[in-house]
Amino acid sequence: MSDPAAPNRSGAAPETEPEALARLYDVDLAEDPGDDTALYLALAERTGGPIVELAAGTGRIVRPLAAAGHEITAVDLDPAMLARLRERAPVNVTPVLADLTTWRPPRPAFRLAILGLNALFLMAGRHEQRAALESLAAALVPGGLAVVDIWLPDAVDLARYDQRLLLEYIRTDPASGRTVTKTVAALHDAATATALLTSIYDEAEAGLPVTRWIRRDLLRLVGAGELVDHARAAGLEVETLAGDYGLEPLGAGAERAILVARRP
């Protein structure tokens, strides 16, 4: 393995671990950017702006909304993620470095507030998850909409969370030209409804040693009922609890729960 902190051949400053993991997050999304953006664009058309996304990351959801002409505030706790977002964000995006569980705007100002693609799971405790919904609610003007999207794993999914190593992909990072091999392992704890997810990224360039980066996330899984409870406790009125991005009603066997709630 190579030393990630060693100077690179161009003489540029070495890449830090947070910078590398933010870049590799974009590699994760390069071939599967998600099919949820059409939903957010439709809701933004309905509500108008301004819009806020919590846990905005490198801007996967933010960028298409901004391209559609909406004013967006992008909140994230990771400076490296926000740095990548700033590199590509148009002028109608305002990045904010903050903890989404405690962040509050000076006044309710937004018509749409988004907590997308399993970001709620990154809050590793029930109280933190409820605080995230409270942040969404506090950001909204009366009549504004909050949207939360979570995965609903079934027993087969959770059975794989026994720390077995699984190859997720082999891809080329378009930014560096290096080959990236991603292997993942997870451990589910039923007592706490958590999963410890480990992502291992091995990067290789012809004739050079492999560089390894490791990311660990403690995720707290949430069911649809608990999601509704969090929303109501935050003062939101549930408008829709859907099972897919077309907002079809949640039914047995649904793989996702998408909550759309309104601030009274």
SEFI-648063 format. One record per residue: x, y, z of N, C-alpha, C in turn; residue number from 1; residue in one letter. Coordinates in nm, 3 decimals. Example, Ala and Ser with C-alpha at 12.3 -4.5 7.8 and 13.67 -1.06 7.14 Angstrom:
REM SEFI-648063
{{1.319,-0.569,0.780},{1.230,-0.450,0.780},{1.320,-0.330,0.780},1,"A"};
{{1.285,-0.225,0.708},{1.367,-0.106,0.714},{1.290,0.003,0.787},2,"S"};
END
This chain:
REM SEFI-648063
{{0.084,-0.119,0.000},{0.000,0.000,0.000},{0.088,0.125,0.000},1,"M"};
{{0.043,0.228,-0.068},{0.118,0.352,-0.069},{0.075,0.440,0.046},2,"S"};
{{0.153,0.543,0.074},{0.122,0.640,0.178},{0.035,0.749,0.118},3,"D"};
{{-0.096,0.762,0.159},{-0.182,0.862,0.100},{-0.133,1.004,0.122},4,"P"};
{{-0.053,1.025,0.228},{-0.007,1.160,0.258},{0.123,1.197,0.186},5,"A"};
{{0.177,1.104,0.110},{0.301,1.134,0.038},{0.275,1.232,-0.075},6,"A"};
{{0.369,1.321,-0.108},{0.349,1.413,-0.220},{0.324,1.337,-0.349},7,"P"};
{{0.236,1.389,-0.435},{0.211,1.322,-0.561},{0.313,1.366,-0.666},8,"N"};
{{0.306,1.302,-0.783},{0.409,1.325,-0.884},{0.405,1.467,-0.940},9,"R"};
{{0.293,1.535,-0.929},{0.282,1.671,-0.983},{0.340,1.775,-0.888},10,"S"};
{{0.371,1.731,-0.764},{0.423,1.824,-0.665},{0.314,1.899,-0.591},11,"G"};
{{0.187,1.870,-0.619},{0.077,1.935,-0.550},{0.069,1.883,-0.407},12,"A"};
{{-0.004,1.957,-0.322},{-0.021,1.915,-0.183},{-0.090,1.779,-0.179},13,"A"};
{{-0.048,1.692,-0.085},{-0.111,1.560,-0.078},{-0.259,1.571,-0.045},14,"P"};
{{-0.335,1.476,-0.093},{-0.479,1.472,-0.068},{-0.505,1.422,0.073},15,"E"};
{{-0.588,1.492,0.147},{-0.624,1.447,0.281},{-0.730,1.337,0.272},16,"T"};
{{-0.748,1.266,0.382},{-0.850,1.160,0.383},{-0.990,1.214,0.356},17,"E"};
{{-1.034,1.324,0.422},{-1.167,1.376,0.390},{-1.181,1.417,0.243},18,"P"};
{{-1.077,1.475,0.185},{-1.081,1.513,0.043},{-1.095,1.389,-0.045},19,"E"};
{{-1.019,1.284,-0.012},{-1.026,1.162,-0.092},{-1.163,1.098,-0.082},20,"A"};
{{-1.219,1.093,0.038},{-1.350,1.029,0.055},{-1.460,1.110,-0.012},21,"L"};
{{-1.448,1.242,-0.016},{-1.546,1.324,-0.088},{-1.536,1.297,-0.238},22,"A"};
{{-1.414,1.286,-0.290},{-1.396,1.254,-0.432},{-1.451,1.116,-0.464},23,"R"};
{{-1.426,1.021,-0.377},{-1.472,0.885,-0.401},{-1.623,0.873,-0.387},24,"L"};
{{-1.683,0.960,-0.309},{-1.830,0.965,-0.303},{-1.887,0.998,-0.441},25,"Y"};
{{-1.821,1.086,-0.512},{-1.865,1.117,-0.649},{-1.843,0.999,-0.743},26,"D"};
{{-1.737,0.921,-0.718},{-1.718,0.799,-0.797},{-1.833,0.702,-0.770},27,"V"};
{{-1.877,0.692,-0.644},{-1.992,0.608,-0.611},{-2.113,0.643,-0.697},28,"D"};
{{-2.132,0.773,-0.722},{-2.252,0.820,-0.791},{-2.235,0.829,-0.942},29,"L"};
{{-2.114,0.804,-0.991},{-2.085,0.829,-1.132},{-2.172,0.746,-1.225},30,"A"};
{{-2.198,0.621,-1.190},{-2.276,0.534,-1.277},{-2.417,0.511,-1.226},31,"E"};
{{-2.446,0.557,-1.106},{-2.580,0.541,-1.049},{-2.614,0.666,-0.968},32,"D"};
{{-2.644,0.776,-1.035},{-2.667,0.901,-0.965},{-2.799,0.908,-0.890},33,"P"};
{{-2.883,0.804,-0.901},{-3.012,0.805,-0.833},{-3.122,0.849,-0.926},34,"G"};
{{-3.244,0.801,-0.898},{-3.357,0.835,-0.982},{-3.460,0.920,-0.908},35,"D"};
{{-3.411,0.994,-0.807},{-3.500,1.075,-0.725},{-3.508,1.220,-0.768},36,"D"};
{{-3.420,1.265,-0.856},{-3.416,1.408,-0.888},{-3.544,1.455,-0.956},37,"T"};
{{-3.609,1.368,-1.033},{-3.734,1.409,-1.099},{-3.840,1.444,-0.995},38,"A"};
{{-3.841,1.371,-0.884},{-3.936,1.402,-0.777},{-3.910,1.541,-0.720},39,"L"};
{{-3.784,1.571,-0.691},{-3.752,1.700,-0.630},{-3.778,1.816,-0.727},40,"Y"};
{{-3.751,1.792,-0.854},{-3.780,1.895,-0.954},{-3.931,1.921,-0.962},41,"L"};
{{-4.011,1.815,-0.954},{-4.156,1.831,-0.959},{-4.208,1.904,-0.835},42,"A"};
{{-4.155,1.869,-0.718},{-4.198,1.937,-0.596},{-4.153,2.082,-0.595},43,"L"};
{{-4.033,2.109,-0.648},{-3.986,2.246,-0.656},{-4.072,2.329,-0.752},44,"A"};
{{-4.118,2.266,-0.859},{-4.209,2.335,-0.951},{-4.339,2.370,-0.879},45,"E"};
{{-4.382,2.282,-0.791},{-4.506,2.305,-0.716},{-4.490,2.415,-0.612},46,"R"};
{{-4.379,2.411,-0.537},{-4.364,2.503,-0.424},{-4.297,2.634,-0.461},47,"T"};
{{-4.211,2.631,-0.565},{-4.124,2.744,-0.589},{-4.011,2.744,-0.487},48,"G"};
{{-3.924,2.843,-0.496},{-3.811,2.852,-0.404},{-3.834,2.962,-0.302},49,"G"};
{{-3.738,2.983,-0.216},{-3.609,2.913,-0.209},{-3.621,2.774,-0.149},50,"P"};
{{-3.514,2.694,-0.170},{-3.510,2.553,-0.130},{-3.387,2.532,-0.042},51,"I"};
{{-3.398,2.442,0.055},{-3.283,2.402,0.135},{-3.270,2.251,0.130},52,"V"};
{{-3.146,2.203,0.115},{-3.120,2.060,0.131},{-3.024,2.042,0.247},53,"E"};
{{-3.063,1.956,0.341},{-2.976,1.918,0.451},{-2.899,1.793,0.412},54,"L"};
{{-2.772,1.783,0.457},{-2.683,1.675,0.415},{-2.669,1.675,0.264},55,"A"};
{{-2.633,1.792,0.211},{-2.630,1.811,0.065},{-2.512,1.743,-0.001},56,"A"};
{{-2.408,1.707,0.074},{-2.294,1.638,0.016},{-2.226,1.721,-0.092},57,"G"};
{{-2.193,1.656,-0.202},{-2.123,1.725,-0.311},{-2.219,1.786,-0.412},58,"T"};
{{-2.350,1.779,-0.384},{-2.445,1.852,-0.468},{-2.522,1.770,-0.569},59,"G"};
{{-2.535,1.639,-0.546},{-2.606,1.554,-0.643},{-2.748,1.604,-0.669},60,"R"};
{{-2.820,1.641,-0.563},{-2.957,1.691,-0.577},{-2.958,1.841,-0.605},61,"I"};
{{-2.864,1.912,-0.543},{-2.860,2.057,-0.554},{-2.842,2.103,-0.698},62,"V"};
{{-2.751,2.039,-0.771},{-2.715,2.091,-0.903},{-2.832,2.091,-1.002},63,"R"};
{{-2.912,1.984,-1.016},{-3.025,1.992,-1.109},{-3.130,2.092,-1.066},64,"P"};
{{-3.151,2.109,-0.935},{-3.246,2.210,-0.889},{-3.196,2.351,-0.923},65,"L"};
{{-3.067,2.374,-0.904},{-3.009,2.503,-0.938},{-3.016,2.528,-1.088},66,"A"};
{{-2.991,2.422,-1.168},{-2.997,2.437,-1.313},{-3.138,2.472,-1.360},67,"A"};
{{-3.238,2.432,-1.281},{-3.376,2.466,-1.314},{-3.413,2.608,-1.271},68,"A"};
{{-3.318,2.679,-1.210},{-3.339,2.819,-1.177},{-3.376,2.848,-1.034},69,"G"};
{{-3.373,2.747,-0.947},{-3.414,2.767,-0.808},{-3.298,2.814,-0.722},70,"H"};
{{-3.329,2.897,-0.624},{-3.231,2.939,-0.524},{-3.220,2.828,-0.419},71,"E"};
{{-3.097,2.779,-0.395},{-3.075,2.664,-0.308},{-2.976,2.699,-0.198},72,"I"};
{{-3.008,2.659,-0.076},{-2.911,2.658,0.033},{-2.874,2.513,0.060},73,"T"};
{{-2.743,2.483,0.060},{-2.693,2.347,0.075},{-2.619,2.337,0.208},74,"A"};
{{-2.674,2.261,0.302},{-2.617,2.249,0.436},{-2.548,2.114,0.450},75,"V"};
{{-2.424,2.115,0.499},{-2.352,1.989,0.525},{-2.247,2.013,0.631},76,"D"};
{{-2.215,1.906,0.704},{-2.116,1.915,0.812},{-1.975,1.887,0.764},77,"L"};
{{-1.959,1.836,0.643},{-1.829,1.791,0.592},{-1.768,1.899,0.503},78,"D"};
{{-1.660,1.965,0.548},{-1.600,2.071,0.467},{-1.551,2.023,0.331},79,"P"};
{{-1.501,1.898,0.324},{-1.450,1.847,0.196},{-1.564,1.826,0.097},80,"A"};
{{-1.677,1.778,0.144},{-1.794,1.763,0.057},{-1.837,1.899,0.003},81,"M"};
{{-1.847,1.997,0.092},{-1.891,2.130,0.049},{-1.790,2.194,-0.045},82,"L"};
{{-1.662,2.165,-0.025},{-1.560,2.220,-0.115},{-1.582,2.171,-0.257},83,"A"};
{{-1.615,2.042,-0.273},{-1.643,1.989,-0.407},{-1.772,2.047,-0.463},84,"R"};
{{-1.870,2.069,-0.377},{-1.993,2.132,-0.422},{-1.965,2.274,-0.474},85,"L"};
{{-1.883,2.350,-0.400},{-1.853,2.488,-0.439},{-1.782,2.494,-0.575},86,"R"};
{{-1.700,2.393,-0.603},{-1.625,2.392,-0.729},{-1.718,2.392,-0.850},87,"E"};
{{-1.836,2.332,-0.834},{-1.925,2.314,-0.949},{-2.059,2.384,-0.934},88,"R"};
{{-2.081,2.448,-0.821},{-2.212,2.508,-0.796},{-2.228,2.641,-0.866},89,"A"};
{{-2.343,2.666,-0.927},{-2.370,2.798,-0.985},{-2.395,2.902,-0.877},90,"P"};
{{-2.415,3.026,-0.918},{-2.426,3.136,-0.821},{-2.553,3.129,-0.739},91,"V"};
{{-2.653,3.053,-0.783},{-2.778,3.046,-0.707},{-2.776,2.935,-0.601},92,"N"};
{{-2.655,2.885,-0.568},{-2.638,2.788,-0.459},{-2.555,2.853,-0.348},93,"V"};
{{-2.607,2.845,-0.224},{-2.536,2.897,-0.108},{-2.496,2.781,-0.017},94,"T"};
{{-2.367,2.743,-0.014},{-2.324,2.635,0.075},{-2.315,2.686,0.220},95,"P"};
{{-2.356,2.602,0.314},{-2.351,2.636,0.456},{-2.289,2.519,0.531},96,"V"};
{{-2.180,2.544,0.601},{-2.115,2.441,0.683},{-2.180,2.441,0.820},97,"L"};
{{-2.254,2.335,0.851},{-2.326,2.330,0.978},{-2.372,2.188,1.006},98,"A"};
{{-2.396,2.159,1.134},{-2.455,2.034,1.178},{-2.606,2.045,1.155},99,"D"};
{{-2.661,1.958,1.074},{-2.801,1.973,1.037},{-2.897,1.949,1.154},100,"L"};
{{-2.849,1.886,1.261},{-2.937,1.864,1.376},{-2.954,1.990,1.461},101,"T"};
{{-2.863,2.084,1.449},{-2.871,2.208,1.527},{-2.887,2.331,1.441},102,"T"};
{{-2.869,2.318,1.309},{-2.877,2.434,1.219},{-3.020,2.488,1.217},103,"W"};
{{-3.030,2.620,1.224},{-3.158,2.687,1.208},{-3.134,2.814,1.127},104,"R"};
{{-3.220,2.845,1.030},{-3.206,2.973,0.960},{-3.247,3.086,1.053},105,"P"};
{{-3.206,3.210,1.024},{-3.245,3.322,1.109},{-3.397,3.335,1.123},106,"P"};
{{-3.468,3.295,1.018},{-3.614,3.294,1.021},{-3.661,3.189,0.920},107,"R"};
{{-3.784,3.139,0.936},{-3.835,3.045,0.835},{-3.838,3.113,0.699},108,"P"};
{{-3.772,3.053,0.599},{-3.756,3.122,0.472},{-3.776,3.033,0.350},109,"A"};
{{-3.790,2.902,0.370},{-3.785,2.810,0.257},{-3.922,2.750,0.228},110,"F"};
{{-3.944,2.722,0.100},{-4.071,2.662,0.058},{-4.058,2.510,0.040},111,"R"};
{{-3.936,2.463,0.027},{-3.911,2.319,0.013},{-3.784,2.287,0.090},112,"L"};
{{-3.791,2.182,0.174},{-3.676,2.138,0.252},{-3.658,1.989,0.230},113,"A"};
{{-3.536,1.947,0.196},{-3.508,1.811,0.151},{-3.406,1.744,0.242},114,"I"};
{{-3.434,1.620,0.279},{-3.338,1.532,0.343},{-3.341,1.403,0.263},115,"L"};
{{-3.251,1.393,0.166},{-3.261,1.291,0.063},{-3.190,1.161,0.096},116,"G"};
{{-3.208,1.067,0.008},{-3.144,0.935,-0.002},{-3.072,0.885,0.123},117,"L"};
{{-3.149,0.846,0.224},{-3.098,0.780,0.345},{-3.013,0.869,0.434},118,"N"};
{{-3.010,0.999,0.408},{-2.927,1.087,0.492},{-2.971,1.083,0.638},119,"A"};
{{-3.100,1.055,0.662},{-3.148,1.048,0.800},{-3.075,0.939,0.878},120,"L"};
{{-3.032,0.832,0.810},{-2.964,0.722,0.878},{-2.831,0.766,0.938},121,"F"};
{{-2.771,0.872,0.885},{-2.642,0.919,0.936},{-2.653,0.979,1.075},122,"L"};
{{-2.775,1.011,1.118},{-2.799,1.052,1.256},{-2.810,0.923,1.336},123,"M"};
{{-2.708,0.891,1.416},{-2.697,0.757,1.473},{-2.780,0.736,1.599},124,"A"};
{{-2.862,0.835,1.637},{-2.949,0.820,1.753},{-3.088,0.873,1.723},125,"G"};
{{-3.187,0.822,1.797},{-3.327,0.863,1.776},{-3.344,1.013,1.796},126,"R"};
{{-3.280,1.067,1.900},{-3.296,1.210,1.928},{-3.235,1.295,1.816},127,"H"};
{{-3.121,1.252,1.764},{-3.060,1.325,1.654},{-3.147,1.320,1.528},128,"E"};
{{-3.210,1.206,1.504},{-3.298,1.195,1.388},{-3.420,1.286,1.403},129,"Q"};
{{-3.474,1.290,1.523},{-3.587,1.381,1.545},{-3.543,1.526,1.528},130,"R"};
{{-3.421,1.557,1.574},{-3.371,1.694,1.559},{-3.355,1.731,1.412},131,"A"};
{{-3.319,1.635,1.328},{-3.308,1.661,1.184},{-3.443,1.701,1.126},132,"A"};
{{-3.548,1.631,1.167},{-3.683,1.669,1.120},{-3.724,1.805,1.175},133,"L"};
{{-3.682,1.836,1.296},{-3.711,1.968,1.353},{-3.640,2.078,1.275},134,"E"};
{{-3.520,2.049,1.227},{-3.448,2.146,1.143},{-3.522,2.171,1.013},135,"S"};
{{-3.573,2.064,0.951},{-3.652,2.079,0.828},{-3.773,2.168,0.855},136,"L"};
{{-3.844,2.137,0.964},{-3.966,2.212,0.995},{-3.936,2.359,1.024},137,"A"};
{{-3.826,2.383,1.099},{-3.792,2.521,1.136},{-3.753,2.605,1.016},138,"A"};
{{-3.707,2.540,0.910},{-3.663,2.614,0.791},{-3.779,2.660,0.705},139,"A"};
{{-3.896,2.597,0.720},{-4.006,2.618,0.625},{-4.097,2.733,0.663},140,"L"};
{{-4.142,2.805,0.561},{-4.250,2.901,0.579},{-4.380,2.822,0.591},141,"V"};
{{-4.487,2.882,0.648},{-4.615,2.811,0.652},{-4.658,2.767,0.511},142,"P"};
{{-4.700,2.643,0.501},{-4.737,2.587,0.372},{-4.623,2.522,0.298},143,"G"};
{{-4.500,2.539,0.347},{-4.384,2.478,0.283},{-4.380,2.328,0.305},144,"G"};
{{-4.307,2.259,0.217},{-4.302,2.113,0.219},{-4.166,2.061,0.263},145,"L"};
{{-4.167,1.956,0.345},{-4.048,1.882,0.381},{-4.055,1.745,0.315},146,"A"};
{{-3.940,1.697,0.265},{-3.934,1.565,0.200},{-3.819,1.487,0.263},147,"V"};
{{-3.849,1.363,0.302},{-3.747,1.274,0.358},{-3.758,1.139,0.286},148,"V"};
{{-3.643,1.085,0.247},{-3.637,0.961,0.169},{-3.550,0.861,0.244},149,"D"};
{{-3.607,0.743,0.276},{-3.530,0.640,0.346},{-3.549,0.504,0.278},150,"I"};
{{-3.449,0.420,0.296},{-3.452,0.281,0.248},{-3.518,0.194,0.354},151,"W"};
{{-3.596,0.095,0.309},{-3.661,0.000,0.398},{-3.603,-0.140,0.372},152,"L"};
{{-3.494,-0.176,0.438},{-3.433,-0.307,0.414},{-3.525,-0.419,0.463},153,"P"};
{{-3.524,-0.532,0.390},{-3.601,-0.648,0.436},{-3.508,-0.747,0.504},154,"D"};
{{-3.562,-0.861,0.544},{-3.483,-0.959,0.619},{-3.365,-1.011,0.538},155,"A"};
{{-3.383,-1.026,0.407},{-3.274,-1.074,0.323},{-3.161,-0.972,0.319},156,"V"};
{{-3.198,-0.846,0.307},{-3.096,-0.740,0.307},{-3.015,-0.744,0.437},157,"D"};
{{-3.086,-0.749,0.550},{-3.019,-0.741,0.679},{-2.936,-0.867,0.707},158,"L"};
{{-2.976,-0.981,0.650},{-2.899,-1.103,0.670},{-2.759,-1.092,0.611},159,"A"};
{{-2.743,-1.007,0.510},{-2.610,-0.987,0.450},{-2.522,-0.898,0.538},160,"R"};
{{-2.580,-0.833,0.636},{-2.505,-0.742,0.721},{-2.440,-0.821,0.836},161,"Y"};
{{-2.350,-0.913,0.800},{-2.283,-0.998,0.897},{-2.131,-0.985,0.886},162,"D"};
{{-2.087,-0.872,0.832},{-1.946,-0.837,0.812},{-1.880,-0.915,0.697},163,"Q"};
{{-1.958,-0.984,0.616},{-1.898,-1.045,0.497},{-1.856,-0.933,0.401},164,"R"};
{{-1.746,-0.955,0.333},{-1.696,-0.858,0.235},{-1.765,-0.880,0.101},165,"L"};
{{-1.815,-0.773,0.043},{-1.884,-0.779,-0.086},{-1.820,-0.679,-0.182},166,"L"};
{{-1.789,-0.724,-0.301},{-1.737,-0.634,-0.403},{-1.852,-0.552,-0.458},167,"L"};
{{-1.843,-0.419,-0.445},{-1.950,-0.333,-0.495},{-1.926,-0.290,-0.638},168,"E"};
{{-1.802,-0.250,-0.671},{-1.773,-0.212,-0.810},{-1.624,-0.202,-0.834},169,"Y"};
{{-1.591,-0.201,-0.964},{-1.458,-0.162,-1.013},{-1.482,-0.056,-1.119},170,"I"};
{{-1.433,0.065,-1.096},{-1.459,0.178,-1.185},{-1.332,0.259,-1.205},171,"R"};
{{-1.337,0.347,-1.302},{-1.230,0.443,-1.324},{-1.275,0.579,-1.274},172,"T"};
{{-1.192,0.639,-1.189},{-1.222,0.774,-1.141},{-1.191,0.872,-1.253},173,"D"};
{{-1.293,0.942,-1.306},{-1.268,1.033,-1.417},{-1.176,1.149,-1.379},174,"P"};
{{-1.170,1.183,-1.250},{-1.087,1.295,-1.207},{-0.939,1.259,-1.206},175,"A"};
{{-0.906,1.135,-1.174},{-0.766,1.096,-1.160},{-0.720,0.996,-1.264},176,"S"};
{{-0.814,0.925,-1.327},{-0.779,0.819,-1.420},{-0.741,0.689,-1.353},177,"G"};
{{-0.744,0.685,-1.219},{-0.708,0.563,-1.148},{-0.825,0.465,-1.142},178,"R"};
{{-0.793,0.339,-1.131},{-0.895,0.236,-1.113},{-0.932,0.228,-0.966},179,"T"};
{{-1.063,0.233,-0.936},{-1.112,0.228,-0.799},{-1.189,0.097,-0.779},180,"V"};
{{-1.147,0.020,-0.682},{-1.218,-0.101,-0.643},{-1.281,-0.076,-0.506},181,"T"};
{{-1.413,-0.088,-0.500},{-1.483,-0.064,-0.374},{-1.538,-0.195,-0.319},182,"K"};
{{-1.502,-0.224,-0.194},{-1.552,-0.341,-0.122},{-1.622,-0.291,0.004},183,"T"};
{{-1.735,-0.353,0.037},{-1.811,-0.308,0.153},{-1.840,-0.425,0.246},184,"V"};
{{-1.859,-0.391,0.374},{-1.903,-0.487,0.474},{-1.989,-0.411,0.574},185,"A"};
{{-2.088,-0.480,0.629},{-2.176,-0.415,0.727},{-2.210,-0.514,0.837},186,"A"};
{{-2.238,-0.460,0.955},{-2.277,-0.541,1.069},{-2.404,-0.481,1.128},187,"L"};
{{-2.511,-0.560,1.126},{-2.640,-0.515,1.178},{-2.654,-0.553,1.324},188,"H"};
{{-2.700,-0.459,1.405},{-2.728,-0.483,1.547},{-2.877,-0.460,1.568},189,"D"};
{{-2.953,-0.569,1.583},{-3.098,-0.557,1.597},{-3.136,-0.484,1.726},190,"A"};
{{-3.055,-0.496,1.830},{-3.088,-0.435,1.958},{-3.094,-0.283,1.950},191,"A"};
{{-3.009,-0.225,1.866},{-3.004,-0.078,1.854},{-3.056,-0.029,1.720},192,"T"};
{{-3.099,-0.122,1.633},{-3.146,-0.088,1.497},{-3.039,-0.013,1.419},193,"A"};
{{-2.913,-0.048,1.442},{-2.803,0.020,1.374},{-2.729,-0.078,1.283},194,"T"};
{{-2.656,-0.020,1.189},{-2.568,-0.098,1.101},{-2.437,-0.022,1.089},195,"A"};
{{-2.327,-0.090,1.118},{-2.195,-0.031,1.100},{-2.150,-0.066,0.959},196,"L"};
{{-2.141,0.035,0.874},{-2.106,0.016,0.733},{-1.961,0.057,0.712},197,"L"};
{{-1.882,-0.035,0.658},{-1.742,-0.008,0.625},{-1.725,-0.014,0.474},198,"T"};
{{-1.671,0.093,0.417},{-1.644,0.100,0.273},{-1.493,0.109,0.254},199,"S"};
{{-1.439,0.017,0.175},{-1.294,0.011,0.149},{-1.271,0.044,0.002},200,"I"};
{{-1.195,0.149,-0.023},{-1.163,0.193,-0.159},{-1.015,0.167,-0.185},201,"Y"};
{{-0.986,0.085,-0.283},{-0.847,0.062,-0.327},{-0.830,0.129,-0.463},202,"D"};
{{-0.733,0.221,-0.470},{-0.706,0.294,-0.594},{-0.573,0.249,-0.651},203,"E"};
{{-0.572,0.226,-0.782},{-0.450,0.177,-0.846},{-0.425,0.253,-0.975},204,"A"};
{{-0.298,0.282,-1.001},{-0.255,0.342,-1.126},{-0.142,0.253,-1.181},205,"E"};
{{-0.140,0.234,-1.311},{-0.045,0.140,-1.372},{0.098,0.167,-1.323},206,"A"};
{{0.161,0.062,-1.270},{0.300,0.071,-1.229},{0.324,0.132,-1.093},207,"G"};
{{0.216,0.169,-1.022},{0.231,0.232,-0.890},{0.161,0.149,-0.784},208,"L"};
{{0.202,0.166,-0.658},{0.138,0.090,-0.550},{-0.010,0.131,-0.534},209,"P"};
{{-0.085,0.045,-0.467},{-0.227,0.069,-0.440},{-0.239,0.162,-0.319},210,"V"};
{{-0.334,0.255,-0.326},{-0.368,0.341,-0.213},{-0.503,0.297,-0.160},211,"T"};
{{-0.514,0.283,-0.031},{-0.639,0.238,0.032},{-0.696,0.349,0.120},212,"R"};
{{-0.827,0.370,0.104},{-0.901,0.462,0.189},{-1.017,0.384,0.252},213,"W"};
{{-1.047,0.412,0.379},{-1.153,0.340,0.448},{-1.248,0.441,0.512},214,"I"};
{{-1.377,0.417,0.488},{-1.480,0.501,0.550},{-1.571,0.412,0.634},215,"R"};
{{-1.604,0.458,0.755},{-1.696,0.386,0.842},{-1.811,0.478,0.882},216,"R"};
{{-1.932,0.428,0.869},{-2.051,0.503,0.907},{-2.139,0.417,0.996},217,"D"};
{{-2.178,0.470,1.111},{-2.277,0.403,1.195},{-2.414,0.457,1.156},218,"L"};
{{-2.496,0.372,1.102},{-2.627,0.411,1.050},{-2.736,0.361,1.144},219,"L"};
{{-2.833,0.447,1.173},{-2.950,0.402,1.249},{-3.067,0.388,1.153},220,"R"};
{{-3.115,0.265,1.138},{-3.224,0.237,1.046},{-3.357,0.283,1.107},221,"L"};
{{-3.447,0.326,1.021},{-3.575,0.382,1.064},{-3.686,0.321,0.979},222,"V"};
{{-3.795,0.284,1.041},{-3.911,0.237,0.969},{-4.003,0.351,0.931},223,"G"};
{{-4.101,0.320,0.847},{-4.193,0.423,0.800},{-4.274,0.483,0.915},224,"A"};
{{-4.315,0.400,1.010},{-4.394,0.450,1.122},{-4.317,0.547,1.208},225,"G"};
{{-4.191,0.514,1.235},{-4.109,0.604,1.316},{-4.082,0.735,1.242},226,"E"};
{{-4.064,0.727,1.111},{-4.045,0.848,1.032},{-4.165,0.941,1.045},227,"L"};
{{-4.284,0.886,1.037},{-4.406,0.966,1.053},{-4.411,1.027,1.193},228,"V"};
{{-4.375,0.948,1.295},{-4.374,1.001,1.432},{-4.278,1.119,1.446},229,"D"};
{{-4.159,1.108,1.385},{-4.063,1.219,1.391},{-4.121,1.345,1.326},230,"H"};
{{-4.185,1.327,1.212},{-4.241,1.442,1.141},{-4.349,1.510,1.224},231,"A"};
{{-4.438,1.432,1.280},{-4.546,1.491,1.360},{-4.494,1.556,1.486},232,"R"};
{{-4.392,1.497,1.548},{-4.333,1.558,1.668},{-4.266,1.690,1.635},233,"A"};
{{-4.220,1.706,1.511},{-4.157,1.831,1.468},{-4.261,1.936,1.428},234,"A"};
{{-4.388,1.901,1.436},{-4.493,1.997,1.403},{-4.534,1.997,1.258},235,"G"};
{{-4.498,1.893,1.184},{-4.534,1.884,1.043},{-4.661,1.800,1.024},236,"L"};
{{-4.737,1.832,0.924},{-4.856,1.755,0.888},{-4.822,1.665,0.770},237,"E"};
{{-4.837,1.535,0.788},{-4.801,1.440,0.682},{-4.903,1.450,0.570},238,"V"};
{{-4.851,1.477,0.452},{-4.936,1.487,0.333},{-4.936,1.356,0.255},239,"E"};
{{-4.817,1.295,0.242},{-4.802,1.171,0.166},{-4.696,1.083,0.230},240,"T"};
{{-4.724,0.953,0.240},{-4.623,0.855,0.274},{-4.622,0.756,0.158},241,"L"};
{{-4.520,0.767,0.074},{-4.516,0.693,-0.052},{-4.412,0.582,-0.047},242,"A"};
{{-4.425,0.490,-0.141},{-4.332,0.378,-0.148},{-4.236,0.386,-0.264},243,"G"};
{{-4.245,0.494,-0.344},{-4.152,0.511,-0.456},{-4.149,0.658,-0.495},244,"D"};
{{-4.062,0.689,-0.592},{-4.044,0.828,-0.630},{-4.157,0.881,-0.716},245,"Y"};
{{-4.246,0.796,-0.760},{-4.368,0.841,-0.826},{-4.477,0.877,-0.728},246,"G"};
{{-4.447,0.863,-0.597},{-4.537,0.893,-0.487},{-4.661,0.804,-0.487},247,"L"};
{{-4.642,0.680,-0.532},{-4.748,0.581,-0.514},{-4.755,0.544,-0.366},248,"E"};
{{-4.875,0.514,-0.314},{-4.889,0.486,-0.170},{-4.797,0.374,-0.122},249,"P"};
{{-4.747,0.389,-0.001},{-4.662,0.287,0.059},{-4.741,0.159,0.080},250,"L"};
{{-4.687,0.049,0.033},{-4.754,-0.079,0.048},{-4.658,-0.187,0.093},251,"G"};
{{-4.710,-0.308,0.112},{-4.628,-0.420,0.156},{-4.515,-0.444,0.057},252,"A"};
{{-4.397,-0.467,0.111},{-4.282,-0.496,0.026},{-4.213,-0.376,-0.033},253,"G"};
{{-4.257,-0.256,-0.001},{-4.193,-0.136,-0.055},{-4.048,-0.130,-0.010},254,"A"};
{{-3.960,-0.089,-0.101},{-3.818,-0.079,-0.069},{-3.780,0.057,-0.013},255,"E"};
{{-3.867,0.155,-0.028},{-3.837,0.290,0.021},{-3.962,0.348,0.087},256,"R"};
{{-3.939,0.448,0.170},{-4.048,0.531,0.222},{-4.011,0.675,0.193},257,"A"};
{{-4.098,0.745,0.123},{-4.077,0.886,0.093},{-4.189,0.964,0.161},258,"I"};
{{-4.149,1.045,0.257},{-4.245,1.125,0.334},{-4.248,1.266,0.279},259,"L"};
{{-4.367,1.315,0.249},{-4.389,1.455,0.213},{-4.480,1.514,0.318},260,"V"};
{{-4.434,1.615,0.389},{-4.509,1.675,0.499},{-4.510,1.826,0.486},261,"A"};
{{-4.615,1.888,0.536},{-4.635,2.031,0.520},{-4.627,2.099,0.656},262,"R"};
{{-4.567,2.219,0.655},{-4.570,2.300,0.777},{-4.700,2.379,0.779},263,"R"};
{{-4.778,2.364,0.886},{-4.907,2.437,0.893},{-4.888,2.588,0.891},264,"P"};
END
